């Protein structure tokens, strides 16, 4: 009897130890033990911010913990990206941004304090949104032909707002100007929303920016739409020609939004985040909201995202080198 009691106590102790140790096993590593933070490296109101605030509450419900959105603008997204790269590698700090900016950073900013491909772990792509080229109504043009004629007649008078030095929309503006043989000023802001507000207020007068953050102002007549990037016209703005139709360079440029976490985070956590992200992006209300603002959902695996990022870094690196672009290029 005494031997059986000793065995029972021992088995109970082992079972208790197993329960205590369970959260540390690989099978349970996807459990979230505290708040999750989504860092948006741009000011509120831009495409990344809109998406983060749409995804955040749904992700919170899915992983059963609070999800906080933190805007950390600066250096074309590099400031916020660095904060995530240097965070604790537990998958609780996320980065949602235009990952095209990450693609240009290694070539434009060789002194970055983090390695994009090592210190950040792709979770999943979120969406692609074409760029819209628009102007303030005071410019007095409404077609690509009129805009080009105005730019040639008024060198340097058009001030093109962008989301930061080295951002893809900054480089796109340089490509377009070079292709057309025109001169316009590039003016950096802390994110696409700030750039849009600057043009609406008349501080700048031209913008090339993601449709999610900018198209609503065109629809509301606060800005005059000129053209959109991408292969096809937007269903919600069919009167706007594509860059290709308008004879503008960089027709395939746009805002690629993706979700990443800190490099070295446990694979089960990254997998869990990817699974929940894909479920969220498959929801009809999310797809409708993104489509309404000119975007297309681009869900996928972390591996596919990593391959896309590697290729994009090489592609944009070539464009930057070919054009001799520097961080202070105008």
C-alpha positions in Angstrom: 0.0 0.0 0.0 2.8 2.4 1.0 4.6 1.7 -2.3 1.4 2.4 -4.4 0.9 5.7 -2.6 4.5 6.7 -3.3 4.1 5.9 -7.0 0.8 7.8 -7.1 2.4 10.9 -5.6 5.3 10.6 -8.0 3.0 10.3 -11.0 1.0 13.3 -9.8 4.2 15.4 -9.4 5.3 14.4 -12.9 1.9 15.4 -14.4 2.0 18.7 -12.6 5.5 19.4 -13.9 4.4 18.5 -17.5 1.5 21.1 -17.2 3.9 23.8 -16.0 6.4 23.0 -18.7 3.8 22.8 -21.5 4.0 26.5 -22.5 7.7 26.1 -23.2 7.3 23.2 -25.7 7.4 23.7 -29.5 3.7 22.6 -29.7 2.7 25.5 -27.5 5.2 28.1 -28.6 2.6 29.8 -30.7 0.7 30.8 -27.5 0.9 34.5 -26.9 1.8 35.4 -23.3 1.3 39.2 -23.4 0.3 42.1 -25.6 1.3 42.1 -29.2 2.5 45.4 -30.7 2.1 46.3 -34.4 4.6 49.0 -35.3 3.6 51.2 -38.2 6.7 53.2 -39.2 4.7 56.1 -40.7 2.3 58.7 -39.3 -1.4 57.8 -38.7 -3.7 57.8 -41.7 -1.5 56.2 -44.4 -2.0 52.9 -46.1 0.0 50.9 -43.5 -1.8 52.6 -40.6 -5.3 51.9 -42.2 -4.4 48.2 -42.6 -2.9 47.9 -39.1 -6.1 49.3 -37.5 -8.3 47.0 -39.6 -6.2 43.9 -38.9 -5.3 44.6 -35.3 -8.7 44.0 -33.6 -9.3 40.8 -35.7 -5.8 39.5 -34.8 -6.5 40.2 -31.1 -9.6 38.1 -31.2 -7.8 35.3 -33.0 -4.8 35.1 -30.7 -6.6 36.0 -27.5 -4.5 38.9 -26.4 -4.4 42.6 -26.9 -2.9 44.1 -30.0 -1.7 47.6 -29.8 -0.9 49.8 -32.8 2.2 52.1 -32.4 3.1 54.7 -35.0 6.8 55.3 -35.2 7.5 57.5 -38.2 10.9 58.5 -39.6 13.6 57.7 -42.2 11.2 56.3 -44.8 10.1 53.6 -42.4 13.6 52.6 -41.3 13.2 54.0 -37.8 10.2 51.8 -37.0 11.7 48.8 -38.8 14.8 49.1 -36.7 12.7 49.1 -33.5 11.2 45.8 -34.6 14.5 44.3 -35.7 16.0 45.0 -32.3 13.0 43.8 -30.2 12.8 40.6 -28.2 12.6 37.7 -30.7 9.4 36.3 -29.5 6.9 37.2 -32.2 5.1 39.8 -30.0 6.5 42.8 -31.9 5.3 43.1 -35.5 6.0 45.5 -38.3 3.4 46.5 -40.9 4.7 48.7 -43.7 5.2 49.3 -47.4 7.9 46.6 -47.8 9.0 48.2 -51.0 10.7 50.7 -48.8 12.6 47.9 -47.2 13.7 46.8 -50.6 15.3 50.1 -51.4 16.9 50.7 -48.0 20.0 48.5 -48.3 21.1 50.3 -51.5 20.2 53.8 -50.4 21.2 53.5 -46.7 24.4 51.4 -46.5 24.8 52.4 -42.8 21.6 50.9 -41.6 21.9 49.6 -38.0 20.1 46.4 -38.8 20.1 43.7 -41.5 16.7 43.5 -43.2 17.1 39.9 -44.3 18.5 38.6 -41.0 16.9 40.8 -38.3 13.4 40.8 -39.6 11.3 37.7 -40.2 8.5 37.8 -42.9 5.1 36.7 -41.6 3.0 37.3 -44.7 2.2 39.7 -47.5 -1.0 41.7 -47.0 -1.8 43.7 -50.2 -0.7 45.5 -53.3 -2.0 49.0 -54.0 -1.2 50.9 -57.2 0.0 54.4 -57.0 -2.2 57.3 -57.9 -0.6 60.5 -59.4 -2.7 63.5 -58.3 -2.4 67.2 -58.0 -4.0 70.0 -56.0 -6.9 71.7 -57.9 -4.9 75.0 -58.0 -2.5 73.5 -60.5 -5.2 73.7 -63.1 -4.6 70.4 -64.9 -6.6 67.2 -65.1 -4.9 65.0 -67.7 -1.4 63.5 -68.1 -0.9 65.6 -71.2 -1.8 68.8 -69.4 0.4 67.9 -66.4 3.4 67.2 -68.7 2.9 70.4 -70.6 2.6 72.4 -67.3 5.8 70.8 -65.9 7.8 71.6 -69.0 6.5 75.2 -69.1 7.2 75.6 -65.3 10.4 73.8 -64.4 10.6 73.1 -60.6 7.2 74.5 -59.9 5.6 71.2 -59.2 6.4 69.9 -55.7 5.9 66.2 -55.4 5.1 65.0 -51.9 6.4 61.6 -50.9 6.4 59.3 -47.8 10.1 59.8 -47.1 13.5 60.0 -48.7 14.3 56.7 -50.4 10.7 55.5 -50.4 9.5 53.8 -53.5 7.2 56.7 -54.4 10.2 59.0 -54.1 12.2 56.9 -56.5 9.1 56.5 -58.8 8.8 60.3 -59.1 12.5 60.5 -60.0 12.0 57.9 -62.7 9.0 59.6 -64.2 10.8 63.0 -64.3 13.8 61.5 -65.9 11.7 59.6 -68.5 9.7 62.8 -69.4 12.6 65.2 -69.3 10.9 67.4 -66.7 12.0 69.0 -63.5 10.0 68.9 -60.3 10.9 69.0 -56.6 10.6 66.0 -54.4 9.4 66.8 -50.9 9.7 64.1 -48.2 7.2 63.7 -45.4 6.8 61.2 -42.5 4.5 58.8 -44.4 1.9 58.9 -47.1 -0.8 60.4 -45.0 1.3 63.4 -44.1 2.2 63.8 -47.8 -1.5 63.7 -48.8 -2.4 66.3 -46.2 0.4 68.5 -47.4 -0.9 68.4 -51.0 -4.5 68.9 -49.9 -3.5 72.0 -47.9 -1.5 73.4 -50.8 1.9 73.1 -49.0 2.9 70.8 -51.9 0.9 70.5 -55.1 1.6 67.0 -56.5 1.6 63.5 -55.1 2.4 59.9 -56.1 1.1 57.7 -53.3 -0.8 54.5 -52.6 -4.5 54.4 -53.6 -5.7 53.3 -50.2 -4.5 56.5 -48.6 -4.9 58.9 -51.5 -7.8 57.8 -53.8 -10.5 58.8 -51.3 -9.3 62.4 -51.6 -9.6 62.1 -55.4 -13.1 60.8 -55.1 -14.0 63.6 -52.8 -12.6 66.2 -55.2 -10.0 67.4 -52.8 -7.3 66.2 -55.2 -7.4 65.9 -59.0 -6.5 62.4 -60.2 -4.1 62.2 -63.2 -3.2 58.5 -63.6 -2.6 55.2 -61.7 0.1 52.6 -61.8 -0.5 49.0 -62.4 -1.6 47.0 -65.5 -5.3 48.0 -65.4 -7.5 50.9 -64.6 -9.1 50.9 -61.2 -12.7 49.7 -61.0 -13.5 52.6 -58.7 -11.8 55.2 -60.9 -12.1 54.0 -64.5 -11.6 57.5 -65.8 -7.9 57.5 -64.6 -5.5 56.2 -67.3 -2.7 53.9 -66.3 0.9 55.1 -66.2 1.5 53.1 -69.3 -1.4 54.6 -71.2 -0.1 58.1 -70.1 3.4 57.4 -71.2 4.8 57.6 -67.6 7.7 55.4 -66.5 7.5 53.0 -63.5 4.1 51.7 -64.4 4.5 48.6 -62.2 5.4 50.6 -59.1 3.0 50.6 -56.2 2.7 50.0 -52.5 3.4 46.4 -51.3 2.2 46.0 -47.7 3.5 43.2 -45.6 3.7 42.0 -42.0 7.0 41.0 -40.4 8.3 40.3 -36.9 11.7 40.2 -35.2 14.2 37.9 -36.8 14.9 34.7 -34.7 11.3 34.5 -33.4 10.1 30.9 -32.9 8.9 29.3 -36.1 5.6 28.1 -34.5 4.8 31.7 -33.6 5.5 33.0 -37.1 3.4 30.1 -38.5 0.5 31.0 -36.2 0.6 34.6 -37.1 0.7 33.7 -40.8 -2.3 31.4 -40.5 -4.4 34.0 -38.7 -3.3 36.8 -41.1 -4.5 34.7 -44.0 -7.8 34.0 -42.3 -8.3 37.7 -41.7 -7.5 38.7 -45.3 -10.0 36.1 -46.5 -12.8 37.8 -44.7 -15.3 39.4 -47.1 -15.4 42.8 -45.2 -11.6 43.1 -45.3 -11.4 42.1 -49.0 -14.2 44.6 -49.8 -12.5 47.4 -47.9 -9.2 46.9 -49.6 -10.8 46.6 -53.1 -12.9 49.7 -52.5 -9.7 51.7 -52.0 -7.9 50.3 -55.1 -5.9 47.5 -53.4 -5.7 43.7 -54.0 -5.2 41.2 -51.2 -1.8 39.4 -51.5 -1.8 36.7 -48.8 0.9 34.0 -48.9 3.4 32.1 -46.9 6.4 33.5 -45.0 8.7 31.7 -47.4 7.0 33.3 -50.5 7.3 36.7 -48.8 11.0 36.1 -48.1 11.7 35.2 -51.7 9.7 38.3 -52.9 11.8 40.5 -50.6 15.1 39.0 -51.7 14.2 39.6 -55.4 12.9 43.1 -54.7 16.0 44.1 -52.9 18.1 43.1 -56.0 15.7 44.7 -58.5 15.4 48.1 -56.7 19.2 48.0 -56.0 19.7 47.8 -59.8 17.3 50.8 -60.4 19.0 52.9 -57.7 22.5 52.1 -59.1 21.5 52.7 -62.7 20.0 56.1 -61.8 22.8 57.0 -59.4 20.2 57.8 -56.7 21.3 59.0 -53.3 19.2 59.6 -50.1 19.2 63.3 -50.8 18.2 63.0 -54.4 15.4 65.3 -55.6 
